[in-house]
Amino acid sequence: MLFFIATEKQPRATMLKILPLTPALGAEITGMDLSRPMSTDEFRSISNAMLEHQVIFFRNQTLSNEAFVAWGERFGPLMKHPAASKQHPDLDKLAVVRADETTRNAFGEGWHSDQSALPEPPTISMLYLNTLPDVGGDTLWSSTYRAYETLSAPMKQLVNTLSVFHNNLKPNRGYVFTGSGRVMHFEQPLVIRHPDTQRCALFANRLATTHIPQLTWAESEALLAFLYAHIEQPRFQCRFRWTKNALAMWDNRCTQHTAVWDYFPQVREGVRLTVQGQPLIAAFPDQVQWTKERPVAARLE
Ligand code: SIN
């Protein structure tokens, strides 16, 4: 798809080219310099590409931290990411992501959507990497739209009625996140409706989902194990091979992602931004049997 853009203040013709990565999701966009102010037309094109492809990529971008923040703010108010290894000293919404020879658990490893235990999970996340290993360090995304849409009708009928608890300190692979000391434990719909596309998506992930309160523990464990395996199938995925100064931007409401930590002890480093979200919308609000616990947002400092 091509877009020809000319703005009044800065007459120029920008040719955006959008190259889909897989039928499920992902697209690489060329013909755009993210360090320059974005015109209204460009913003519309990028936003539409996000809605259609769910995760988009730009390569060879030369961005200062300030320019990256300015770009990110066009998509909504930014929030701090409490699980990132550290915040940037001057720009507190910018999180530094780094893995090196001292790393014991790399940030972002394991399928998840960002901060899914928050009452208002982030809409969009962006990652800009400037240091890469010689090979490896790819990131994979999966479409939770496709995962929902390919369930059988009886399975859809069941999941439409359920909620799920998410906890940001769920122990994973023998360690717990201790980043900010904030414990979030929140009941989300298992099937959500994206406010812009109106498409339905599954909202349960391996790193943060603890249980389905309407089921027995054994039923909950079995159904969640099935849903994780279903979501993580290659046919719903795309895989991005990073190059220096590439930027990825994804929608947490309809995707999950996992960072592949296969490059130890080499260094992979960059910065990321997170756009503040809204409460999630249940796809079938009249059918969900909420527990008495809802809403729960424990804050233990
Ligand atoms: C994340 O945001 O979960 C990390 C993604 C990555 O490092 O590729």
Residues whose N, C-alpha, C, O or C-beta is under 5 A from the ligand:
A	BS01	SIN	F107 G108 T139 A259
